[in-house]
Amino acid sequence: MKNKFLGLIGILFATLACGLIAPAAPAQPGVETIVAATFQALTAAAPATQTSYEASGTTIAINNVSFVIPTGIGNGAQAETIDAVPPSEDMPWWEIAPTYNKYLIQNYALANTFHEPAVYVYPVDEYIQMNKDVADTVDKLRTIINTPSQSMPEYLPFLPTFNAGQVFHSNEQSLAFQSGTGIRFLTQYAQAPYPVNNHSLFYTFQGITNDGVYYVSAILPINAVFLSPDGNPDTPLPADGVPFNWENFENTTQHFELVKQKLNVTDSNAFTPSLINLDALIQSILITDAP
């Protein structure tokens, strides 16, 4: 089987030109300027600054953004201002972005995951003006927010932009934060056929402030006990895991659908970190200049 697997890898190189079946690295636009050092635990069992929301954990507050990191998820955040990357002739569309703020969660519950645990705050109008592709993302999210009873589209809106595709989504739920509304879900991105696994799976929230000024995104890695630790075909699969057909990469729909079904019925507290705590972090986000 390994000989056939290697042959298929060669085909993937030729057709996708995206590397050996692995998820794409998130775009790293611009020069990152550290505007605040790591915030260690400021207080325990305290509400987020200037909000009535109450949660037990670490309160983070910088500039106009504050949130609470629930106990067990992390104990601090490093705030960065990511410089704008304007459009140019040779600039890939996914790297074009305005200046925005990123909050990297420190001492996160999971280590060595593909994605960094972080919260992002983007200025909506500036982003759309610089990157017209983002306008469609914002419009789709607004439609989901305004018509929560509709069925979910095949691909859910997502920022930051990746040079990769959304392979599935599950556990979708409308969620309000202190300054707006959005949707949370579990997903995985990849450049080629690739099994759902704990190294690459993440929880995300996509939301907009009530005044439409800011787009709030979160990428928070999450694990489920029935998933493989990684996407290596030689890594043993848990007894109740969902096999991935390595000999037929074009027939992956069943794998993603079965994984989605299992994730949707998994108890919220059975995830690491728990969905309840991740939702609590999102619900605590406050942007003070948004009504």
NORRA-V679155 format. One record per residue. PHI is phi as a letter, one per 30 degrees, with the letter a starting at -180 (* if undefined). D_CENTER is the distance of its C-alpha to the mean C-alpha in whole Angstrom. Layout:
BEGIN
phi | d_center
PHI | D_CENTER
PHI | D_CENTER
END
This chain:
BEGIN
phi | d_center
* | 34
d | 32
d | 35
d | 33
d | 30
d | 31
d | 32
d | 29
d | 27
d | 30
d | 29
d | 26
e | 26
d | 29
c | 27
c | 23
h | 24
b | 21
j | 22
d | 22
f | 20
b | 17
d | 13
d | 13
d | 13
e | 10
d | 13
c | 15
d | 17
i | 20
c | 21
d | 19
c | 22
d | 22
c | 23
a | 23
d | 23
e | 21
c | 22
d | 23
e | 24
d | 25
a | 27
c | 26
h | 26
b | 26
d | 24
d | 22
e | 24
h | 26
b | 25
d | 26
d | 23
b | 24
a | 22
d | 23
l | 21
c | 21
d | 21
c | 20
b | 21
b | 22
h | 23
c | 22
c | 19
b | 19
a | 17
c | 18
c | 16
e | 18
e | 20
j | 19
c | 15
a | 16
b | 19
a | 18
b | 16
c | 17
c | 17
b | 17
c | 19
c | 17
d | 20
d | 21
b | 21
d | 23
d | 24
a | 27
e | 29
c | 27
d | 23
d | 21
d | 19
d | 15
c | 17
d | 18
a | 17
d | 19
d | 19
b | 16
c | 15
b | 13
b | 13
d | 12
d | 13
c | 16
h | 17
d | 14
d | 15
c | 14
c | 16
h | 16
d | 12
d | 11
c | 8
d | 9
d | 8
a | 8
c | 9
b | 10
b | 13
c | 14
d | 18
d | 18
d | 21
d | 21
d | 18
d | 20
d | 23
d | 22
b | 20
d | 21
d | 19
d | 16
e | 19
d | 18
d | 14
d | 16
d | 19
d | 17
d | 15
d | 18
d | 20
d | 17
d | 18
d | 22
b | 22
d | 20
d | 23
d | 22
d | 21
d | 17
d | 17
d | 17
b | 14
d | 12
d | 11
a | 8
b | 8
d | 8
d | 10
c | 11
d | 14
a | 13
c | 13
d | 11
d | 13
a | 13
b | 11
b | 13
h | 13
d | 13
a | 14
d | 15
b | 15
c | 17
c | 16
d | 19
b | 19
l | 18
b | 16
a | 13
b | 12
c | 9
a | 9
c | 8
a | 8
b | 8
c | 9
a | 13
c | 16
a | 18
e | 19
a | 17
d | 17
d | 15
b | 15
d | 14
d | 13
c | 10
d | 9
b | 6
d | 5
b | 4
b | 7
b | 8
b | 12
b | 15
d | 18
e | 21
d | 23
i | 20
d | 20
b | 17
c | 13
c | 11
b | 7
b | 5
b | 3
b | 6
e | 7
b | 10
b | 13
b | 16
d | 19
d | 20
c | 18
d | 19
e | 18
a | 17
c | 18
d | 22
d | 24
c | 27
d | 24
e | 26
c | 24
e | 25
e | 27
c | 26
d | 23
c | 22
d | 24
c | 23
d | 26
d | 26
c | 29
b | 28
d | 25
d | 25
c | 26
c | 22
e | 22
d | 23
e | 21
d | 18
d | 20
d | 21
d | 18
e | 16
d | 20
d | 20
d | 16
d | 17
c | 20
d | 19
e | 20
e | 18
d | 19
d | 19
d | 16
b | 15
d | 14
d | 15
d | 14
d | 16
d | 15
d | 12
d | 13
d | 16
e | 14
d | 12
d | 16
d | 17
d | 16
b | 19
c | 20
d | 23
c | 24
c | 23
d | 25
END
